């Protein structure tokens, strides 16, 4: 299995299993920044070179955490961050902003948080429905011309939006949730990425932990875990969605692998360029995830998984 790929329309070579940093600062219950920094360092030691953050994770805290971990080592990695989801000074949610002036202000703030002169890959985190995509991407293109951003990407957008954006400036990556229970990108987004030479980056490839069997009910989650607010993670939905976990477990036992490794290997086997950014705060989970490179799924395995998947996922993603 290929372990690395060059991100679309760029010169950036990344490992196909990166590391999502979101949970190191917020969202999934309690966290320990010292432990997270050790995990970030270990990831780099193990050859991981693709790290994903955003300005809204901990409303700046996550970018600053990544800075503390990697200051002086930026040449060893490819860093992606995002703008667009606006938070207030106390973390309150203020909507989405894709206006040109905001894009540039957000970039300056991220550069300051990270302590760098240029962002390797800058994503529009969510699309502002009140702003034409041409305006937002035009502002991102200006940042490239100014040397503040090297390449640009989009997150959670339609195939039509991708085409419109790509006409303004080459798009390098499309980041969207994708896993065995979230396969919507296969309908159109995969095709447009292939057509335009864009790399697809799968976030939440382990179903925010559910597909690994890490939890089976809301009682297994901490009180401040944001998954408790998502319909897909209600007790009623999880009772039905456990069928996905049971299928993954069946294949894992046959392959002598863990459920996380099967779920990640399945994604990597979809094509040779797709990448995944599972998030974790713990070294042992990081090492487990990287073991997915050693899992070989045959065409027959992939066909069996497809044929055996539950017909639908119970509960919406958000």
Rosetta blueprint (number, residue, H / E / L):
1 X L
2 X L
3 X L
4 X E
5 X E
6 X E
7 X L
8 X L
9 X L
10 X L
11 X L
12 X L
13 X E
14 X E
15 X E
16 X L
17 X E
18 X L
19 X E
20 X E
21 X L
22 X H
23 X H
24 X H
25 X L
26 X L
27 X L
28 X E
29 X L
30 X L
31 X L
32 X L
33 X H
34 X H
35 X H
36 X H
37 X H
38 X H
39 X H
40 X H
41 X H
42 X H
43 X H
44 X H
45 X H
46 X L
47 X L
48 X L
49 X L
50 X E
51 X E
52 X E
53 X L
54 X L
55 X L
56 X L
57 X H
58 X H
59 X H
60 X H
61 X H
62 X H
63 X H
64 X H
65 X H
66 X H
67 X H
68 X H
69 X H
70 X H
71 X L
72 X L
73 X L
74 X H
75 X H
76 X H
77 X L
78 X E
79 X E
80 X E
81 X E
82 X E
83 X E
84 X L
85 X E
86 X E
87 X E
88 X L
89 X L
90 X L
91 X L
92 X L
93 X E
94 X E
95 X E
96 X E
97 X L
98 X L
99 X L
100 X H
101 X H
102 X H
103 X H
104 X H
105 X H
106 X H
107 X H
108 X H
109 X H
110 X H
111 X H
112 X H
113 X H
114 X H
115 X L
116 X L
117 X L
118 X L
119 X E
120 X E
121 X E
122 X E
123 X E
124 X E
125 X L
126 X L
127 X L
128 X L
129 X L
130 X L
131 X L
132 X L
133 X H
134 X H
135 X H
136 X H
137 X H
138 X H
139 X H
140 X H
141 X H
142 X H
143 X H
144 X H
145 X H
146 X L
147 X L
148 X L
149 X E
150 X E
151 X E
152 X E
153 X E
154 X E
155 X E
156 X L
157 X L
158 X L
159 X H
160 X H
161 X H
162 X H
163 X H
164 X H
165 X H
166 X H
167 X H
168 X H
169 X L
170 X L
171 X L
172 X L
173 X E
174 X E
175 X E
176 X E
177 X E
178 X L
179 X E
180 X L
181 X L
182 X E
183 X L
184 X H
185 X H
186 X H
187 X L
188 X L
189 X H
190 X H
191 X H
192 X H
193 X H
194 X H
195 X H
196 X H
197 X L
198 X L
199 X E
200 X E
201 X E
202 X E
203 X E
204 X L
205 X L
206 X L
207 X H
208 X H
209 X H
210 X H
211 X H
212 X H
213 X L
214 X L
215 X L
216 X L
217 X L
218 X H
219 X H
220 X H
221 X L
222 X L
223 X L
224 X L
225 X E
226 X H
227 X H
228 X H
229 X H
230 X L
231 X H
232 X H
233 X H
234 X L
235 X H
236 X H
237 X H
238 X H
239 X H
240 X H
241 X H
242 X H
243 X H
244 X H
245 X H
246 X H
247 X H
248 X H
249 X H
250 X H
251 X H
252 X H
253 X H
254 X H
255 X H
256 X L
257 X L
258 X L
259 X H
260 X H
261 X H
262 X H
263 X H
264 X H
265 X H
266 X H
267 X H
268 X H
269 X L
270 X L
271 X L
272 X L
273 X L
274 X L
275 X E
276 X E
277 X L
278 X L
279 X E
280 X L
281 X L
282 X L
283 X H
284 X H
285 X H
286 X H
287 X H
288 X H
289 X H
290 X H
291 X H
292 X H
293 X H
294 X H
295 X L
296 X L
297 X L
298 X L
299 X H
300 X H
301 X H
302 X H
303 X H
304 X H
305 X H
306 X H
307 X H
308 X H
309 X L
310 X L
311 X L
312 X L
313 X L
314 X L
315 X L
316 X L
317 X L
318 X L
